[in-house]
Amino acid sequence: MVPDDIVQEARRIADLLRTCQYEYYVLNRPTVSDLEYDRLFDRLKALETDYPEIITPDSPTTRVGSDLESDLPEVEHTIPVLSLDKGYTAGAIESWMEKTAGNAGMKLTFVVEEKIDGVSIVLYYESGLLVRGVTRGNGYVGNDVTENVKTIGAVPLRLAEPVTVAVRGEIYLPLEKFETLNSALEIPYANPRNLAAGTLRRQKSSQVAAVPLEIYIYEGYFQETYPTHLEILGRCRELGFRMNDRTAFFSSDDMGGLSDYLAGSVRDRSTLSYEIDGLVIKVNEITAREALGYTGHHPRWAIAYKFEAPQGVTRVKTVDAQVGRTGRITPVARVEPVKIGGSVISNVTLHNQDYINMLDLAEGDTVAVSRRGDVIPAVEKVLEKNEAGNTTWKLPENCPSCGNRLEAQGAHHFCSNQACPAQVKGAVQFFIGKGQMDIENFGPETVDFLLEKGHIRGIEDLYSFDYDSLIGEPGFGEKKIALIKKGVEASVGKPYHVVLPSLGIPELGKKVTELLIKAGYTSIDALLEAADQKKKEKLVDIHGIGEKTADRILSELANPEIRNRIETLKKAGLNFREKETLSEAGDTSFTGQVWCVTGSFDHFSPREKAMDEVKLRGGRSVGQLSGATTHLLAGRGGGSKLSKARNMGIQVVTEKEFLQMLHRSGEEET
């Protein structure tokens, strides 16, 4: 039995902490120091540890989350959670307001609210206690994320009064906090909304607690009746919900100033600490809402004003699981062709199951598609759910290429069968491709044919196969065969720093290869010796190589299949020792310079060859512009990097100027 004084102390501290949390997260007016808050919190945590019986569902300590994994079961909504009709001009909004008032048969007033670009959530309270937090889902069924929602400081775990109510809101991540968190991620998110959505669907609530999510409530469904929407918002505020004060009010018989207000909202958008993608205009009178009712898709009493007409909107036809050269399974959306920035997009990478879950994407959904960095197509969000009832797409349990059981490793799924046809094909295509061995006149069709006919079984066979035996095969004339042989023979002379990353060994990409060579691992024999002796610490000592990378490199190099491949390629004459670089020979004309590249070039295809020239002369190359970047090599179609470099004061170099710099460095060398 818990002593009464312990129960009373725990209740007193819990009430104090709830008040502190409300003042901090909702009112933004904290009255106690962080030190005092932490002292109270730690005391309550200690009491609950000693006496678990006193823990309540709304205890302030639940906000730290749990390390226990939990699934996200589907639950049905008990309130309508529909989409909104949309308008893109002030004229369209005014017409809608006039039409709506006419349909209602009465004078109406309208409330205008910011449309936060976040994750829609429904919070269900019974007798004042939070019992469920459910994502929007398809509008009828969503995922139960209650434990994750509890970690958000502005979500009341207990209301100011013991009422039963459902409220709708938007969970979001402030821009400043998004930039800080996103910069540390291996695969950065495109926008705060996607990071917020991905966070909210994590299986460990302690991980959600580490992300500073916030919330605004914009709708309440009470058991009692209120005459207007404004009164519902006021009631929500009384109960302790965080509300957005940036609202406006207009009448159907006096819409003067509406156009100016909409234009001002567009103008002020960039000054906000959070992202909005429009405004929501709602009928204020509840009786009119009930009379207007709903379509099967949206309420007739509300409309969204979108700041800009949609660009890159398309429909997902199907989702396929592709098998990469390392066995990683990547979902790819096949979408109806859509033109974005001069390119027609029909395939969009979806990364992994977590990314799909975050988007809540299903086949048939209408989606917004962008080109990140003006290059990579990406699904930004689901705009409309499909009408066929398709649920969130799931990865298959078995490899679509070989049938091997898939294995989850971190955020991704893999096929561990190294003989998987899709992996073999991917490895060969990677090896011969631009940016790697760049074997000319050896296209993907040739690879497909040779593998399908059993002429080659992997990379090593490229240098032993008798290409003359193809004479007589459809599409293989003497001229084509001669060109293929010429390309293969020329590739034998590629330097070690090109050969090694072309093998496609996990973690042994161009950057790591460069780090290893600089650290003295100038031959494959040196790396194989490190693998034999398991010299992990030697690799970890190299700046830029972590324990995970070192472990994977040593593990892969100990693989007999990898070793046999390397030995076969050595016998074929490929370079597995790095020759002296220009910088080692005395040409350090690019030392201290940090280069980035954008666009396409006449003399450097792929463009990474230009960066190889920079590194040979003591310079450094980076993938993204930063304050440390000194030069941008700009070719045709430079895109956003070019304008960004000019704004940052980075020296922009054309291909002609770059060739002149290389020529001058050659003269200095001689």
C-alpha positions in Angstrom: 0.0 0.0 0.0 1.3 3.4 -1.0 1.5 5.9 1.9 -0.9 8.8 1.7 1.9 11.4 1.9 3.5 9.8 -1.2 0.3 9.9 -3.1 -0.4 13.5 -2.2 3.2 14.6 -3.0 3.0 12.9 -6.4 -0.3 14.5 -7.2 0.9 18.0 -6.1 4.1 17.7 -8.3 2.2 16.3 -11.2 -0.3 19.3 -11.1 2.7 21.7 -10.8 4.4 20.1 -13.8 1.1 20.2 -15.9 0.9 23.9 -15.2 4.5 24.5 -16.1 4.0 22.5 -19.4 0.9 24.5 -20.3 2.7 27.8 -19.6 5.8 26.7 -21.6 4.2 24.9 -24.6 0.9 26.6 -25.0 1.2 30.1 -23.6 4.9 30.4 -24.3 5.3 32.2 -21.0 7.3 30.0 -18.6 7.2 31.0 -14.9 9.8 28.6 -13.6 13.4 28.0 -14.5 14.5 24.9 -16.4 16.5 23.9 -13.4 13.4 24.0 -11.1 11.3 22.2 -13.7 13.9 19.4 -14.0 14.1 19.1 -10.2 10.3 18.6 -10.0 10.3 16.2 -12.9 13.1 14.1 -11.5 11.3 13.9 -8.1 8.1 12.7 -9.7 10.0 10.2 -11.8 11.7 8.8 -8.7 8.4 8.5 -6.8 6.8 6.6 -9.8 9.8 4.3 -10.0 9.5 3.4 -6.3 5.7 3.2 -6.4 4.5 2.2 -9.9 0.9 2.1 -8.6 0.8 5.9 -8.5 1.5 6.3 -12.3 -1.5 7.8 -14.1 -2.2 7.8 -17.8 -1.8 11.6 -17.9 1.4 11.7 -15.8 3.8 14.4 -17.1 6.6 11.8 -17.1 4.8 10.0 -20.0 6.1 12.8 -22.3 9.6 11.3 -22.4 8.3 8.2 -24.2 9.3 4.6 -24.0 12.0 2.5 -25.6 9.5 -0.4 -26.0 8.5 -0.9 -29.6 4.8 -0.6 -30.4 2.9 -1.2 -33.6 0.6 1.4 -35.0 -2.8 -0.4 -35.3 -5.5 1.0 -37.5 -8.6 2.4 -35.8 -11.8 3.9 -37.1 -12.6 7.6 -36.8 -15.8 8.6 -35.0 -15.9 12.0 -36.6 -15.7 13.1 -40.3 -12.1 13.5 -41.4 -12.5 14.6 -45.0 -10.4 16.5 -47.5 -11.1 20.1 -48.6 -12.2 21.6 -51.9 -9.6 24.0 -53.3 -9.4 27.3 -54.9 -6.3 29.1 -56.3 -7.4 32.7 -56.8 -9.1 35.4 -54.8 -11.9 35.4 -57.4 -12.5 31.7 -56.9 -12.7 32.1 -53.1 -15.2 35.0 -53.4 -17.3 33.0 -55.8 -17.4 30.1 -53.5 -18.4 32.3 -50.5 -21.2 33.8 -52.5 -22.4 30.4 -53.8 -22.2 28.9 -50.3 -24.3 31.7 -48.8 -26.8 31.3 -51.6 -27.1 27.5 -50.9 -27.5 28.1 -47.2 -30.2 30.6 -47.8 -28.9 33.0 -45.2 -26.2 35.6 -44.5 -23.0 33.9 -43.5 -19.8 34.8 -41.8 -16.5 33.1 -42.6 -13.4 32.4 -40.5 -10.1 32.3 -42.3 -7.3 30.2 -40.8 -3.7 29.4 -41.8 -3.3 26.0 -43.4 -0.3 24.6 -41.5 1.8 22.3 -43.7 2.0 19.4 -41.2 0.5 16.1 -40.2 -3.3 16.0 -39.6 -4.2 14.4 -36.3 -7.4 13.7 -34.3 -7.2 13.7 -30.5 -10.0 11.8 -28.6 -10.7 12.7 -25.0 -13.0 10.9 -22.6 -13.9 12.6 -19.3 -11.0 15.0 -19.9 -8.3 12.4 -20.4 -6.5 11.8 -23.7 -7.4 8.2 -24.8 -6.4 8.1 -28.5 -4.3 10.1 -31.0 -5.1 8.9 -34.6 -3.6 10.0 -37.9 -6.0 11.1 -40.7 -5.3 7.9 -42.7 -7.9 7.6 -45.5 -10.4 9.8 -43.6 -12.3 6.8 -42.2 -9.4 4.7 -40.7 -6.1 6.0 -39.3 -3.2 4.8 -37.3 -3.2 4.9 -33.5 -0.1 7.0 -32.5 -1.3 7.8 -29.0 2.0 7.1 -27.2 3.9 9.2 -29.7 1.4 12.1 -29.5 1.8 12.1 -25.7 5.4 13.2 -26.0 4.4 16.5 -27.6 4.4 19.1 -24.9 1.5 21.2 -26.3 -0.8 18.2 -26.3 -2.9 18.2 -23.1 -2.9 14.8 -21.4 -5.7 16.0 -19.2 -8.1 18.9 -20.1 -9.0 21.7 -17.7 -12.5 20.2 -17.4 -13.6 16.5 -17.5 -15.3 16.8 -20.9 -15.6 14.2 -23.7 -14.5 15.7 -27.0 -12.6 15.0 -30.3 -10.4 17.7 -31.8 -8.6 18.0 -35.0 -5.2 19.6 -35.3 -2.0 19.8 -37.3 1.3 18.5 -35.9 4.3 20.4 -37.3 8.0 21.1 -36.9 9.2 24.7 -36.7 11.5 25.7 -39.6 14.5 26.5 -37.4 14.4 23.2 -35.6 13.9 21.4 -38.9 17.1 22.9 -40.3 19.1 21.8 -37.2 17.7 18.2 -37.2 17.7 17.7 -40.9 21.4 18.7 -41.4 22.5 15.8 -39.2 20.5 13.1 -41.2 22.1 10.7 -43.6 19.1 11.0 -46.0 17.7 14.5 -45.4 14.0 15.2 -45.6 12.6 17.5 -48.3 10.6 19.6 -45.9 9.5 19.9 -42.2 6.2 18.1 -42.9 7.9 14.9 -44.1 10.2 14.9 -41.1 7.3 15.5 -38.7 5.3 12.7 -40.4 8.2 10.3 -40.3 8.8 11.1 -36.6 5.2 10.6 -35.6 5.1 7.0 -37.1 8.2 5.8 -35.2 7.7 2.6 -33.2 9.6 3.9 -30.1 8.0 6.9 -28.5 11.3 7.9 -26.8 12.6 8.7 -30.3 9.6 10.9 -31.0 10.2 12.7 -27.7 13.6 13.7 -29.0 12.1 15.7 -31.8 10.5 19.1 -30.8 7.1 18.7 -32.6 4.4 21.2 -32.0 0.7 21.4 -32.6 -2.2 23.8 -33.4 -5.8 22.7 -32.9 -8.3 24.1 -35.4 -11.6 22.1 -34.9 -13.6 20.7 -32.0 -16.4 18.2 -31.9 -18.3 18.5 -28.6 -21.2 16.6 -27.2 -22.9 19.9 -26.5 -23.9 22.3 -29.3 -22.2 25.7 -30.0 -23.7 28.2 -32.3 -20.4 29.3 -34.1 -17.0 28.0 -35.0 -15.4 30.9 -33.2 -17.1 29.8 -30.0 -15.8 26.3 -30.5 -12.3 27.6 -30.9 -12.7 29.7 -27.7 -13.9 26.6 -25.8 -10.9 24.6 -27.0 -8.6 27.4 -25.7 -10.3 27.3 -22.3 -9.7 23.5 -22.1 -5.9 24.0 -22.6 -5.4 23.5 -26.3 -2.8 25.5 -28.3 -4.6 27.6 -30.9 -3.3 29.8 -33.7 -4.2 33.4 -33.3 -3.5 34.3 -36.9 -7.1 34.2 -38.1 -9.4 36.6 -40.0 -13.2 37.2 -40.2 -15.3 38.1 -43.2 -19.1 38.4 -44.0 -20.8 37.1 -47.2 -22.4 40.5 -47.8 -19.1 42.4 -47.2 -16.0 40.8 -48.6 -14.1 44.0 -49.0 -10.4 43.5 -48.2 -10.5 39.8 -48.8 -8.2 40.0 -51.9 -5.7 42.2 -50.0 -5.8 39.8 -47.0 -5.1 36.8 -49.3 -2.3 38.6 -51.0 -0.8 39.7 -47.7 -0.9 36.1 -46.4 1.1 35.0 -49.5 3.6 37.9 -48.9 4.0 37.2 -45.1 4.4 33.4 -45.6 8.2 33.6 -45.7 8.3 35.4 -42.4 6.6 32.7 -40.4 8.5 30.3 -38.1 6.5 27.4 -39.6 5.4 26.4 -43.1 1.9 27.0 -44.4 0.7 26.0 -47.9 -2.5 28.0 -47.9 -5.5 29.2 -45.9 -8.7 27.5 -44.9 -12.0 29.4 -45.2 -14.8 28.0 -43.1 -18.5 28.9 -42.5 -18.7 30.2 -39.0 -22.4 29.3 -38.3 -22.8 25.7 -37.2 -26.4 25.4 -38.2 -25.5 26.5 -41.7 -22.7 23.9 -41.8 -25.3 21.2 -40.9 -27.6 22.4 -43.6 -24.9 22.5 -46.3 -23.6 19.0 -45.3 -20.9 17.0 -47.2 -20.1 15.5 -50.5 -18.4 12.1 -50.5 -15.1 13.9 -50.6 -15.3 17.2 -48.7 -17.5 19.4 -46.5 -19.5 22.0 -48.5 -18.9 24.5 -45.8 -15.1 24.9 -46.1 -12.5 25.4 -48.8 -8.7 25.6 -49.0 -7.1 28.6 -50.7 -3.8 27.3 -52.1 -1.1 29.8 -52.5 0.0 28.5 -55.9 -1.5 26.3 -58.6 -0.2 22.7 -58.1 3.0 21.8 -60.0 3.9 18.2 -60.7 0.6 16.7 -59.6 0.1 13.1 -60.8 -1.5 9.8 -59.8 0.4 6.7 -58.6 -0.5 3.8 -60.9 1.5 1.1 -59.2 4.4 0.6 -56.8 7.2 -1.8 -57.6 10.0 -3.3 -55.5 13.3 -3.0 -57.3 16.4 -5.0 -56.3 19.7 -3.0 -56.3 23.2 -4.3 -56.9 23.8 -4.7 -53.1 20.5 -6.5 -52.6 18.7 -3.4 -51.2 15.0 -3.3 -52.0 13.8 0.1 -53.2 10.1 0.8 -53.8 9.5 2.8 -56.9 6.2 4.6 -57.8 5.1 4.3 -61.4 3.1 7.5 -61.9 1.2 9.0 -64.8 3.7 11.0 -66.8 4.0 14.6 -65.5 6.2 17.4 -66.8 8.4 19.1 -64.1 11.1 21.7 -65.0 11.3 20.6 -68.6 11.5 16.8 -67.8 8.8 14.2 -68.0 8.6 12.2 -64.8 7.1 8.7 -64.8 9.1 6.9 -62.1 9.7 8.2 -58.5 11.9 6.6 -55.9 10.1 6.0 -52.5 13.3 5.0 -50.5 11.9 2.5 -48.0 8.8 1.3 -46.2 9.2 4.0 -43.5 9.1 6.7 -46.2 5.9 5.2 -47.7 4.3 4.9 -44.2 5.2 8.5 -43.6 3.4 9.6 -46.7 0.6 7.1 -46.1 0.9 6.4 -49.8 -1.3 3.8 -51.6 -1.7 2.9 -55.3 -4.2 5.2 -56.9 -3.4 8.2 -54.7 -2.9 11.7 -56.2 0.5 13.1 -55.2 2.6 16.2 -55.4 5.9 15.5 -57.1 9.0 17.7 -57.1 12.6 17.4 -58.4 14.9 17.8 -55.4 17.9 19.8 -56.3 16.4 20.1 -59.8 17.4 16.5 -60.4 15.9 13.7 -58.3 12.1 13.2 -58.5 10.4 12.9 -55.1 6.9 12.5 -53.8 6.4 15.4 -51.4 2.9 14.5 -50.1 -0.4 12.8 -50.8 -2.9 15.3 -52.0 -5.9 13.1 -52.5 -6.5 9.5 -51.3 -7.6 7.0 -53.9 -11.3 6.1 -54.2 -10.7 2.4 -54.6 -10.0 1.9 -50.9 -6.3 0.9 -51.4 -4.4 1.0 -48.2 -0.8 1.9 -47.5 1.5 0.0 -49.9 3.6 -2.7 -48.2 6.9 -4.3 -49.3 6.7 -8.0 -50.3 8.1 -10.6 -47.9 10.2 -12.3 -50.6 12.7 -10.9 -53.2 10.8 -10.2 -56.5 13.8 -11.4 -58.5 14.9 -14.7 -56.8 12.3 -15.4 -54.2 14.7 -15.2 -51.3 13.2 -14.1 -48.0 13.9 -10.4 -47.4 15.8 -9.2 -44.3 15.3 -5.9 -42.5 18.5 -4.0 -41.8 17.9 -0.6 -40.2 15.4 1.3 -42.3 15.9 -0.9 -45.4 15.1 -4.4 -46.6 17.7 -6.6 -48.3 17.9 -9.8 -50.4 21.0 -11.7 -49.0 21.3 -14.0 -52.0 24.5 -12.7 -53.8 23.5 -14.9 -56.8 20.2 -13.0 -57.2 19.9 -12.2 -60.9 18.8 -8.6 -60.2 21.9 -8.1 -58.0 24.3 -9.6 -60.6 22.8 -7.4 -63.3 22.9 -4.3 -61.2 26.6 -4.9 -60.2 27.7 -5.4 -63.9 25.7 -2.3 -65.0 27.2 -0.3 -62.2 30.8 -1.4 -63.1 30.6 -0.5 -66.7 28.6 2.8 -66.2 29.5 6.4 -66.4 31.2 7.6 -63.3 32.8 4.2 -62.8 34.8 2.2 -65.4 32.9 4.1 -68.1 33.3 1.3 -70.7 32.3 2.9 -74.0 29.9 1.1 -76.4 28.9 -1.4 -73.7 25.3 -0.5 -72.9 22.6 -2.0 -70.6 21.1 -3.9 -73.5 24.4 -5.7 -74.1 24.6 -6.6 -70.4 21.1 -7.9 -70.4 21.8 -10.1 -73.5 25.1 -11.5 -72.1 23.5 -12.4 -68.8 20.4 -13.8 -70.2 22.3 -16.1 -72.6 24.7 -17.2 -69.8 27.8 -15.7 -71.6 28.8 -13.9 -68.4 28.0 -14.6 -64.8 29.5 -11.5 -63.2 32.0 -8.6 -63.5 35.1 -10.8 -63.8 33.8 -12.5 -67.0 33.8 -9.1 -68.9 37.5 -9.5 -69.4 37.6 -13.2 -70.4 34.6 -13.6 -72.6 35.2 -14.1 -76.4 33.2 -11.3 -77.9 33.9 -12.5 -81.4 31.6 -15.5 -80.6 28.7 -13.0 -80.8 29.0 -12.6 -84.6 25.8 -13.8 -86.1 23.7 -12.9 -83.1 20.9 -10.4 -83.8 22.2 -6.9 -83.3 25.9 -7.8 -83.1 27.7 -7.0 -86.3 31.5 -6.9 -86.7 31.6 -3.2 -86.2 29.7 -3.2 -83.0 31.7 -6.1 -81.6 34.9 -4.3 -82.5 33.7 -1.2 -80.6 32.8 -3.3 -77.5 36.2 -4.9 -77.5 37.9 -1.5 -77.8 35.9 -0.2 -74.8 36.7 -3.2 -72.7 40.4 -3.1 -73.5 40.6 0.7 -72.8 39.1 0.2 -69.4 42.0 -2.0 -68.3 44.1 1.1 -68.0 41.7 2.9 -65.5 43.5 4.0 -62.3 43.1 2.2 -59.0 41.0 5.0 -57.5 38.4 4.3 -60.3 38.6 0.5 -60.3 38.1 0.0 -56.5 34.8 1.9 -56.1 33.6 0.4 -59.4 33.5 -3.0 -57.9 30.4 -1.9 -56.0 31.6 -3.2 -52.6 29.3 -1.7 -49.9 30.9 1.3 -48.2 33.8 1.4 -50.6 32.6 4.3 -52.7 34.6 7.1 -54.3 34.9 9.2 -51.1 36.0 6.3 -48.9 38.5 5.1 -51.6 40.0 8.6 -51.6 40.3 8.7 -47.8 42.0 5.2 -47.8 44.5 6.2 -50.5 45.4 9.4 -48.7 45.9 7.3 -45.5 48.4 5.1 -47.3 46.2 2.2 -48.4 47.4 2.7 -52.0 46.9 -0.9 -53.1 44.3 -3.6 -52.8 46.9 -5.9 -51.1 47.2 -3.4 -48.3 43.4 -3.5 -47.7 43.3 -7.3 -48.0 46.0 -7.5 -45.4 44.0 -5.2 -43.1 41.0 -7.5 -43.5 43.1 -10.6 -42.8 44.5 -9.0 -39.6 41.1 -7.4 -38.7 42.8 -4.0 -38.3 39.5 -2.2 -37.7 41.1 0.4 -35.4 43.5 1.5 -38.2 40.6 2.3 -40.5 38.6 4.0 -37.8 41.6 6.3 -37.1 41.1 7.7 -40.6 39.1 10.9 -40.4 35.8 10.4 -42.2 35.6 6.6 -41.7 33.4 5.4 -38.8 33.2 2.0 -37.0 30.2 0.9 -39.1 32.0 1.7 -42.4 35.2 0.0 -41.2 33.4 -3.1 -40.1 31.6 -3.4 -43.4 34.7 -2.9 -45.5 36.7 -5.6 -43.6 33.7 -8.0 -43.7 33.3 -7.6 -47.4 37.0 -7.9 -48.2 37.0 -11.2 -46.2 34.3 -12.6 -48.5 35.8 -15.4 -50.7 33.6 -14.4 -53.6 34.9 -10.8 -53.5 38.5 -12.0 -53.2 38.1 -14.4 -56.2 36.7 -11.5 -58.2 39.6 -9.2 -57.3 42.1 -11.9 -58.1 40.5 -12.6 -61.5 40.5 -8.9 -62.4 44.1 -8.5 -61.3 45.1 -11.3 -63.7 43.1 -9.5 -66.4 45.4 -6.6 -66.0 43.3 -4.1 -64.1 45.1 -1.6 -61.8 45.0 -2.4 -58.1 47.7 -0.1 -57.0 47.5 3.7 -57.1 50.1 5.5 -59.2 51.7 8.8 -58.1 49.3 11.7 -58.3 50.0 15.1 -59.7 50.0 16.7 -56.3 52.6 14.1 -55.1 54.7 15.0 -58.2 54.6 18.7 -57.3 51.5 20.1 -58.9 49.6 21.6 -56.0 47.9 24.4 -57.9 44.4 23.6 -56.4 45.6 23.1 -52.8 43.3 24.8 -50.4 40.5 25.1 -52.9 37.1 23.4 -52.4 35.1 22.8 -55.6 31.6 21.9 -56.4 30.2 21.0 -59.8 26.9 21.5 -61.6 25.6 21.0 -65.1 26.9 19.0 -68.1 30.2 19.4 -70.0 31.8 18.6 -73.4 35.1 17.4 -72.1 34.1 15.8 -68.8 31.5 13.0 -69.0 30.6 12.1 -66.4 31.3 15.5 -64.7 33.0 13.8 -61.8 36.0 13.5 -64.1 36.5 17.2 -63.7 36.6 16.8 -59.9 39.2 14.1 -60.3 41.4 16.7 -61.9 40.8 19.0 -59.0 41.8 16.3 -56.5 44.9 15.3 -58.5 46.2 18.8 -58.0 45.6 19.0 -54.3 42.0 20.4 -54.2 38.9 19.0 -52.6 35.5 18.3 -54.1 32.1 18.5 -52.3 28.6 17.6 -53.3 26.8 20.6 -51.9 27.6 24.3 -51.7 28.6 25.6 -48.2 30.5 28.5 -46.7 33.7 26.5 -47.2 33.2 26.2 -51.0 35.6 28.3 -53.0 34.7 27.4 -56.6 31.7 26.2 -58.6 32.4 24.6 -61.9 29.3 25.4 -64.0 28.3 23.6 -67.2 25.1 23.7 -69.2 21.9 23.6 -67.2 23.5 24.7 -63.9 20.2 25.0 -62.1 19.8 26.2 -58.6 23.4 25.7 -57.6 24.5 28.3 -60.0 22.2 31.1 -58.7 23.0 30.0 -55.1 26.7 30.2 -55.7 26.4 33.7 -57.1 24.4 34.8 -54.1 27.0 33.3 -51.7 29.9 35.0 -53.5 31.5 31.8 -54.6 33.7 32.0 -57.7 31.9 30.5 -60.7 34.2 28.9 -63.3 33.1 27.9 -66.8 34.3 24.8 -68.6 36.6 26.9 -70.9 38.1 28.7 -67.9 38.6 25.4 -66.1 40.5 23.9 -69.1 42.7 27.0 -69.1 43.4 26.5 -65.4 44.4 22.8 -66.1 46.6 23.9 -69.0 48.4 26.4 -66.8 48.9 23.9 -64.1 50.4 21.6 -66.7 52.8 24.3 -67.8 53.9 24.9 -64.2 54.5 21.2 -63.7 56.9 21.1 -66.6 
